[in-house]
Amino acid sequence: MVIIHILISLFLILISRKLFEKSFGVISIKEYMPHIHLWLLQLVIFCLVGSNLMVIGIRGYVISNFITNEESYLYGLYSVYYVMIILPISVIIFNYIFKFRIDKKLKVYLKKETNYYFIDSDFFIKILFVVMSIVSILTVVYLCYYDAPLFMLLTGRINRVLTARITYSRAFHGSAIIKNIVGETLIPLSSYIAFAYYRFTKQKPWKNIFFILLVSSLFIRGASLAKSGIAFYLIPYIYIITIMSRKIPYRKLVKIFLLVIPPLLMMYKVQYASSDLTIKDIVFDFYGGPLGRVFIVQIQSLPSYFEIFPKSFDFLMGKSIALFRHLGLPFIESARVVASFLEPVGVKEGWVGVANTLFVGDAYANFGLIGLIISPIWVAFVYSFFYWRLLSSPKTPLTIGYYVFILDNLTNSLTGGFFSAYVINTRVIVAMIFLFTIKLFVQIVGQKRNRFLNQVKSNKVIT
């Protein structure tokens, strides 16, 4: 039976790849775009490999101790099968129904030349991003003041890393707006846009702006000491290089990959600082090290969703929409519920946060089988809509950085919450407001400038 599942999985990889190529038109590593990352890393490596490993018996001890029904592992594997097939098929259908034509437009878009968004070489955008670079520095100082775990580590004031991480993410004492909206959203978004401008213009001011935003973003994304924060932050630069150069050389891919490894290992070393484990021990620890993180951790909680809902906990019926928490409405995070079943002591003592997994887990926890069936179709629509918007917009540094940020967020959210990522995504909403603000700022300042120039010309004529 194990051999049959492995053969089916290999066959489905080929079919899924063909469907992704049919839906997006490009499926080459040298043209590394968000959909390739979604298929290769998120679906194949994070989800399919891990699901198969659990079916054949390679499981973490927490999951092994909790799962009582072996069929739950099969349900998890079959859910991954379903997403790998139905997601690209849905994109193909939406390409036809809504005339997205991503498969045709992507090839054309990559060949286009990059241009300025506004006149005057986007001078006023540069002014705005100087302000954002200052804001980024102030945000870093603010997070340090409120004891960001990374700052505590650098100053030698941290005791229990896991507890500090969970406290920072779930019980931050400062402003959530500064931490989540300004820090986690606007500053990384600004860094991607600034990088696109620097790569396009080669101007020193843009280089300086980008450098400040890059360093600030690296601190902010690593502030919680989350092991993948910095690594995932760096990946969108691959998309930007691909879009602006059409193809990314393998040499640059390797360089970016090598940049990702040191901070990743450092975070693991910090987590196991109180133990006698060496870097070698950590790397080859299949369950607790980076190998386990890649092949098991991202998907391992999925079978437990089928065990818990609705037998031990009622279906949530849409209560997982994060916005409800800020509106004073009933909010229940499915990943938090699952974590409380898997590791109740860890949740109670504050060193375990959530048990995220493939988004269909969250959809199932809310609406059962109907949620599981419909959610990949909805995800395909949201994903293809923003992809279509990227390809239909002018190819400028502003739009490249903006849509890369959104698509990267949607891509990495595949192993996360369905409702918080694909129904009401606050980071996407904030990004949209930010782009609107830039346009409005340039329009207002530009009109005032034009009126001033016209007045000067009129005075010269009168004189």
C-alpha positions in Angstrom: 0.0 0.0 0.0 2.9 2.4 0.8 4.4 1.8 -2.6 1.0 2.5 -4.3 0.8 5.9 -2.5 4.3 6.8 -3.5 3.7 5.9 -7.1 0.4 7.8 -7.1 2.2 10.8 -5.6 4.9 10.7 -8.3 2.3 10.5 -11.0 0.4 13.4 -9.4 3.5 15.6 -9.3 3.8 15.2 -13.1 0.1 15.9 -13.6 0.1 18.9 -11.3 3.2 20.3 -12.9 1.5 20.1 -16.3 -1.6 21.7 -15.0 0.4 24.6 -13.4 2.2 25.1 -16.7 -1.1 25.1 -18.5 -2.6 27.7 -16.1 0.4 30.0 -15.7 2.3 29.4 -19.0 5.7 29.3 -17.4 7.1 26.6 -15.0 10.9 27.0 -15.2 13.3 27.5 -12.3 15.2 30.2 -14.3 11.9 32.1 -14.5 11.2 31.7 -10.8 7.9 33.3 -10.1 5.4 33.0 -7.2 3.4 30.2 -8.7 6.5 28.1 -9.2 7.3 28.6 -5.5 3.8 27.8 -4.6 3.8 24.5 -6.5 7.4 23.4 -5.9 8.1 24.4 -2.3 4.7 24.8 -0.7 2.8 22.0 -2.3 5.3 19.4 -3.4 8.1 19.7 -0.8 6.2 21.1 2.3 3.0 19.2 1.9 3.2 16.2 -0.4 6.5 14.8 0.8 5.5 15.3 4.5 2.1 13.7 4.0 3.7 10.6 2.4 6.3 10.4 5.2 3.5 10.4 7.8 1.6 7.7 6.0 4.6 5.4 5.9 5.2 6.0 9.6 7.8 8.9 9.8 6.1 11.2 12.3 6.8 13.6 15.1 6.3 12.2 18.5 3.6 14.8 19.4 1.4 13.8 16.4 2.1 10.1 16.9 0.9 10.3 20.5 -2.2 12.2 19.6 -3.5 10.6 16.5 -5.6 7.5 17.2 -7.0 6.8 13.8 -4.5 5.9 11.1 -7.0 7.0 8.5 -6.5 10.6 9.5 -3.0 10.4 7.9 -4.6 9.2 4.7 -7.2 12.0 4.8 -4.3 14.5 5.1 -2.6 12.9 2.1 -5.8 12.8 0.0 -6.4 16.5 0.8 -3.0 17.4 -0.5 -3.7 15.4 -3.7 -7.0 17.3 -4.1 -5.3 20.7 -3.7 -2.5 19.9 -6.2 -5.0 19.1 -8.9 -8.0 21.3 -8.3 -6.1 24.5 -7.7 -4.4 24.7 -11.1 -7.6 23.4 -12.8 -9.5 26.2 -11.2 -7.0 28.8 -12.4 -7.4 27.4 -15.9 -11.2 27.8 -15.6 -10.9 31.4 -14.3 -8.5 32.2 -17.1 -11.3 31.3 -19.5 -14.3 32.6 -17.6 -12.9 36.0 -16.5 -10.4 36.4 -19.4 -7.4 36.5 -17.0 -5.3 34.7 -19.7 -2.4 34.5 -17.3 -0.8 31.7 -19.4 -0.5 34.1 -22.3 0.1 37.4 -20.5 3.0 36.2 -18.3 5.3 35.4 -21.2 4.5 38.9 -22.7 4.9 40.6 -19.4 8.4 39.2 -18.7 9.6 40.5 -22.1 8.3 44.1 -21.4 10.6 46.9 -20.5 10.4 48.5 -17.1 9.3 52.2 -17.0 8.7 54.9 -14.4 5.2 55.1 -13.0 4.9 58.9 -12.9 6.6 61.8 -14.7 9.7 63.5 -13.2 11.4 60.2 -12.8 9.1 59.4 -9.9 10.8 62.1 -7.9 8.0 62.5 -5.4 7.9 58.8 -4.7 11.5 59.0 -3.8 10.6 61.7 -1.2 7.9 59.4 0.3 10.3 56.5 0.6 12.9 58.7 2.3 10.2 59.2 4.9 9.6 55.4 5.0 13.2 54.7 5.6 13.2 57.0 8.6 10.0 55.4 9.8 11.7 52.0 9.5 14.5 53.1 11.8 12.0 54.4 14.4 10.1 51.2 14.2 13.2 49.1 14.9 13.9 51.3 17.9 10.3 51.0 19.1 10.4 47.2 18.9 13.7 47.1 20.8 12.1 49.3 23.5 9.3 46.7 23.8 11.8 43.8 24.1 11.8 42.2 20.7 13.3 38.7 21.3 16.1 39.4 18.7 17.1 42.6 20.6 17.0 40.7 23.9 19.2 38.0 22.4 21.7 40.6 21.1 21.9 42.3 24.5 22.1 39.0 26.4 18.8 39.4 28.3 16.9 36.4 27.0 16.2 33.3 29.0 13.6 31.0 27.4 13.5 31.6 23.6 10.2 29.8 22.9 8.4 31.7 25.7 9.8 35.0 24.5 8.7 34.3 20.9 5.1 33.4 21.9 4.8 36.4 24.2 6.1 38.7 21.4 3.7 37.3 18.8 0.5 36.9 21.0 0.9 39.3 23.9 2.9 42.2 22.6 2.8 45.1 25.1 3.3 47.9 22.6 1.1 49.0 19.7 -0.1 46.2 17.4 -0.5 48.7 14.6 3.2 49.6 14.7 4.3 46.0 15.1 2.0 44.3 12.6 0.9 47.0 10.1 3.9 49.3 10.0 6.6 46.8 10.9 5.5 43.5 9.4 3.7 45.0 6.3 4.6 48.5 5.2 8.4 48.3 5.8 9.0 45.0 3.9 6.6 46.2 1.2 8.6 49.4 0.9 11.9 47.5 0.8 10.7 45.5 -2.2 9.6 48.6 -4.1 12.8 50.4 -3.2 14.8 47.5 -4.5 12.9 47.5 -7.8 13.6 51.3 -8.1 17.3 50.8 -7.3 17.6 48.0 -9.8 15.9 50.0 -12.4 17.6 53.4 -11.9 21.0 52.4 -10.4 20.7 55.7 -8.5 22.7 56.1 -5.2 19.7 57.7 -3.3 17.6 54.7 -4.1 20.5 52.4 -3.1 20.7 54.2 0.3 16.9 54.1 0.8 16.9 50.4 0.0 19.8 49.6 2.3 18.1 51.2 5.3 14.8 49.5 4.5 16.5 46.1 4.0 18.4 46.2 7.3 15.2 47.3 9.1 13.1 44.6 7.4 15.7 41.9 8.3 15.5 43.0 12.0 11.8 43.2 12.0 11.2 39.8 10.2 13.7 38.2 12.6 12.6 40.1 15.7 10.5 37.2 17.0 13.4 34.7 16.4 11.0 32.7 14.2 13.2 30.3 12.2 11.7 31.1 8.8 11.0 34.8 9.1 14.2 36.1 7.5 14.4 33.3 4.9 10.9 33.9 3.6 11.5 37.7 3.5 14.4 37.2 1.1 12.6 35.0 -1.4 10.6 37.8 -3.1 13.8 39.4 -4.3 14.1 36.4 -6.6 10.7 37.3 -8.2 11.7 40.9 -8.6 15.0 40.0 -10.3 13.1 37.5 -12.6 10.5 40.1 -13.5 13.0 42.8 -14.3 15.6 40.6 -16.0 13.1 38.0 -17.4 15.3 35.2 -16.2 17.3 34.7 -13.0 20.7 33.0 -13.4 21.2 29.8 -11.4 24.2 31.5 -9.9 22.0 34.2 -8.3 19.6 31.6 -7.1 22.4 29.7 -5.4 23.7 33.0 -3.8 20.2 33.8 -2.4 19.9 30.3 -1.1 23.3 30.5 0.6 22.2 33.8 2.2 19.2 32.1 3.7 21.1 29.3 5.4 23.1 31.2 8.0 20.2 33.1 9.7 18.1 29.9 9.6 20.8 27.9 11.4 21.4 30.8 13.8 17.7 30.7 14.8 17.9 27.0 15.4 21.1 27.4 17.4 19.4 30.1 19.6 16.4 27.8 20.2 18.6 25.0 21.4 21.1 27.2 23.2 20.4 25.6 26.5 21.2 22.1 25.1 24.6 20.5 24.2 23.6 20.1 20.6 26.0 21.3 17.9 25.1 22.8 14.6 25.7 19.4 13.0 23.3 17.7 15.5 20.7 20.3 14.8 20.9 20.1 11.0 20.6 16.3 11.1 17.8 16.2 13.7 15.0 15.2 11.3 12.2 16.0 13.7 13.4 19.2 15.3 15.9 20.6 12.9 15.6 22.3 9.5 15.1 19.0 7.6 12.1 18.3 9.8 10.9 21.9 9.3 11.0 21.4 5.5 9.6 17.9 5.2 7.4 17.4 8.2 6.5 20.5 10.3 4.5 22.4 7.7 2.0 19.6 7.1 2.2 17.4 10.2 -0.8 19.1 12.0 -3.3 18.4 9.1 -4.3 14.9 10.2 -5.1 16.2 13.7 -7.7 18.6 12.3 -9.6 15.5 11.0 -9.3 14.0 14.5 -10.4 17.1 16.5 -13.3 18.5 14.3 -16.1 17.9 15.0 -15.6 14.9 17.4 -13.8 16.9 20.1 -14.5 20.4 19.1 -17.5 21.7 17.1 -17.0 23.2 13.6 -16.2 26.9 14.0 -18.7 28.1 11.3 -16.6 31.1 10.1 -15.4 32.3 13.5 -11.7 32.1 12.3 -11.9 35.4 10.5 -9.2 37.4 12.3 -11.0 40.7 11.8 -13.7 39.5 14.2 -11.2 39.8 17.1 -10.8 43.5 16.5 -14.5 44.1 16.1 -15.4 42.5 19.4 -17.1 39.5 17.7 -16.6 35.8 18.5 -13.2 34.8 17.2 -11.7 31.3 17.5 -8.4 30.5 15.7 -8.5 26.9 14.5 -4.7 26.5 14.6 -4.8 27.6 18.3 -7.5 25.1 19.1 -5.5 22.3 17.5 -2.3 23.4 19.4 -4.2 23.2 22.7 -5.1 19.6 21.9 -1.7 18.6 20.7 0.4 20.3 23.4 -1.9 21.6 26.1 0.9 22.2 28.6 2.9 24.2 26.0 -0.1 26.4 25.2 -0.8 26.9 28.9 2.8 27.8 29.8 3.3 30.0 26.8 5.9 28.2 24.7 3.5 26.9 22.1 1.4 29.2 19.9 -0.5 27.7 17.0 -0.5 24.5 14.9 -0.7 25.9 11.3 -0.9 23.6 8.3 -2.2 23.5 4.7 -5.1 26.0 4.5 -7.7 23.3 3.9 -7.2 22.4 7.6 -8.6 25.7 8.6 -11.4 25.5 6.0 -12.4 22.1 7.3 -12.3 23.2 10.9 -14.9 25.8 10.1 -17.2 24.2 7.6 -16.2 20.5 7.4 -16.0 18.7 4.1 -17.8 21.6 2.2 -15.0 24.0 3.4 -12.3 21.5 2.3 -13.8 21.1 -1.2 -14.6 24.8 -1.9 -11.5 26.5 -0.3 -8.9 25.5 -3.0 -11.3 26.9 -5.7 -11.6 30.2 -3.8 -7.8 30.3 -3.2 -7.3 29.8 -6.9 -9.6 32.7 -7.7 -7.9 35.1 -5.3 -4.4 34.1 -6.4 -5.2 34.3 -10.1 -7.0 37.6 -9.7 -3.9 39.3 -8.2 -1.6 37.6 -10.7 -3.8 39.0 -13.5 -3.6 42.5 -11.9 0.2 42.3 -11.9 0.3 41.3 -15.6 -2.3 43.9 -16.6 -0.6 46.8 -14.8 2.2 49.0 -16.2 5.5 47.3 -15.6 7.0 49.8 -13.2 9.2 49.5 -10.0 6.2 50.6 -8.0 3.7 47.9 -9.3 6.4 45.2 -9.4 7.3 45.6 -5.7 3.6 46.0 -4.7 2.3 42.9 -6.4 5.3 40.8 -5.5 4.6 41.6 -1.9 0.9 40.5 -2.3 1.6 37.4 -4.3 4.4 36.3 -1.9 2.0 36.7 1.0 -0.7 34.6 -0.7 1.9 32.0 -1.7 3.4 31.6 1.8 0.0 31.6 3.4 -0.8 28.3 1.7 0.4 26.6 4.8 -1.5 28.9 7.1 -5.0 30.0 7.9 -7.6 30.0 5.1 -9.7 32.9 6.4 -6.9 35.2 7.5 -5.1 34.8 4.2 -7.7 34.4 1.5 -11.0 35.8 2.8 -10.0 38.9 4.8 -6.2 39.5 4.5 -5.3 42.6 6.5 -1.8 42.8 5.0 -3.1 42.8 1.5 -5.7 45.5 2.5 -2.9 47.6 4.1 -0.8 47.2 1.0 -3.7 48.4 -1.2 -4.2 51.5 1.0 -0.4 52.2 0.9 -0.4 52.1 -3.0 -3.5 54.4 -3.0 -1.7 56.8 -0.6 1.3 57.0 -2.8 -0.8 57.8 -5.9 -2.8 60.4 -4.0 0.4 61.9 -2.5 2.1 62.2 -5.9 -1.1 63.6 -7.5 -1.6 66.3 -4.8 2.1 67.3 -4.7 2.4 67.2 -8.4 -0.6 69.4 -9.0 0.7 72.0 -6.5 4.1 71.9 -8.3 2.5 72.4 -11.7 0.4 75.3 -10.4 3.6 76.8 -9.0 5.5 76.4 -12.2 2.6 77.9 -14.3 2.5 80.8 -11.9 6.2 81.4 -12.3 5.9 81.3 -16.0 3.0 83.8 -16.0 4.9 86.2 -13.8 7.8 86.1 -16.2 5.5 86.8 -19.1 4.0 89.8 -17.3 7.4 91.1 -16.4 
